[in-house]
């Protein structure tokens, strides 16, 4: 149950604040996003949306087919493994794919934001500054966790090797730089408590939106 003075039910009639949540692999973005969603804040998952859009957005599908060959789709559905095999070790191809998927996701997220009626809404994205998505947001929250902990969490969650996690991490921008670009940082190191940090930020964002 949410305690007394914490506002979890609200309806916003003014301008809604757009908030991003980002952080490296295994930092706890999804965990932090779930806490905001428990407080009644709608959360858009950019990773999930991007996956769906590659199967549902007609323009994006055509662009992906043009770039990677029409056989990358079978019966209208994207063959993710085949696409991953193409882009994983080819930075130019990955960049080409990102240049198609990111604008489509940014457009879709913006349309979603316009349908929300809360004082603020959240877009969770692993790739934020790399894609320019922060330009469409008012504030960005960074979720920080030390690298060894992120490696342990991801190995455990995805049942993959340390080397596989490291390979994924090497493709992301440096965590310290990422956090410096954020307006707020939540520390998810399993020492500092997460829930008080989230509720304090929630109150702050409500204040910034004028619902204080
Ligand atoms: P990715 O970018 O890989 O999707 P993420 O940043 O969204 O990761 P989560 O999926 O939220 O990270 O967390 C990674 C794993 O660590 C999950 O299994 C999650 O349950 C666990 N985890 C996250 N935060 C904590 C915490 N404070 N205490 C214990 N486990 C945690």
Boltz pocket constraint, residues with backbone or C-beta under 6 A from the ligand:
constraints:
  - pocket:
      binder: B
      contacts: [[A, 23], [A, 24], [A, 25], [A, 26], [A, 27], [A, 28], [A, 29], [A, 30], [A, 31], [A, 32], [A, 126], [A, 153], [A, 154], [A, 157], [A, 188], [A, 189], [A, 190], [A, 194]]
      max_distance: 6.0
